């Protein structure tokens, strides 16, 4: 999802053509809606059911094809070729109560996001190759046209798709590294009421493509211990498109550059026995780089949006237990810090401190693996005071349910 964004009358955007490379790999994903935001800005750290079930504490373990996202060095643990396909379904609900008692609630319909990973570990060689297609950011939220928040937020969606080829090298039996470029395509669409007449509306739409990279390291100094490190670079997308203030002005070409933050995760895995795996991760997102967004176009000139985000952490813990060699079950917990200060809070990205509890199970066979993971995310009510407009002040209660299912073919 794109960084926290507020609506302004002079916002404009014009849709730019999708780059050929991103279109070839990501085109089929455009049929899916972007998911609801959870926390840590509009990041989507949930990219695989095995990882989700253990609270996304997977950086040090990273032993299935989704390691392309969590830690590309981990794909050296896989043998032969593996193709994994999954779908992430999320239903997110946020309720708002103003200081005067006015209420609003977001649409909580389930939204799908697909995930696809392919890995080929060359026999008798220390190299593995992979390709992942996933959505590391995303936002879709709808407060409706008649809520008390309508002049600052009606609806918004942000689609951010990544194609990520990687190469990993097993330097020796205990140490692997991996890295690869990311081809990123993003599309944004937002609406809010202007407030001068009953049915007026401002809307903005645009898209862009940019490139980045991710890299990882995995170290297993002892049989019981593993350490993992993953880094994802920052990207900047200059959304080009069109804005319109109905019924007052015609559509206007506009563009706005948005910085998506760099992030890094560090994990420690401990296996007290062969059938047990305990892992703790710390995941950092550099939201501090997201200060202002300036929209440039022919209507009203540049309009800076002050966000002033702060960097935030996710603390992730998970336990996995194997049964009968093929079956496994996991539980996990995440604490995710809020990154949006009250002064610049926007209901289109109702960020808050979140608690996430998760569980899942699956089976690993000779040719087929499958897994299912469930996550429940909730806050303890966020009370916003002193927002710049005053209209966002109130209490926000969040409850998200998410299911991720995947299957993997090994050949």
Secondary structure, DSSP 8 states (H G I E B T S, - for coil): --S-----TT---------HHHHHHHGGGGGS------SSTTB-----HHHHHTTT--TTT--STTHHHH-GGGGGG--EEEEEEEEEEEEEEEEEE-TTS-EEE-----EEEEEEEEEEE-TTSSEEEEEEEEEEEEEEEE--SSSTTTTT-SEEEEEEEEEEEEEEEEEETTEEEEEEEEEEEEEEEEEE--SSSTT-EEEEEEEEEEEEEEEEEEEEEETTEEEEEEEE--EEEEEEEEEEEETTS--EEEEEEEEE--EEEEEEEE-SSTTEEEEEEEEEE-GGG--EEEEEESSSS-EEEE-----EEEEEEEEEEEETTTEEEEEEEEEE-----GGG--GGG----EEEEEEEEEEE-SSEEEEEEEEEEE-S-EEE-S-SSSTT-EEEEEEEEEEEEEEEEE-
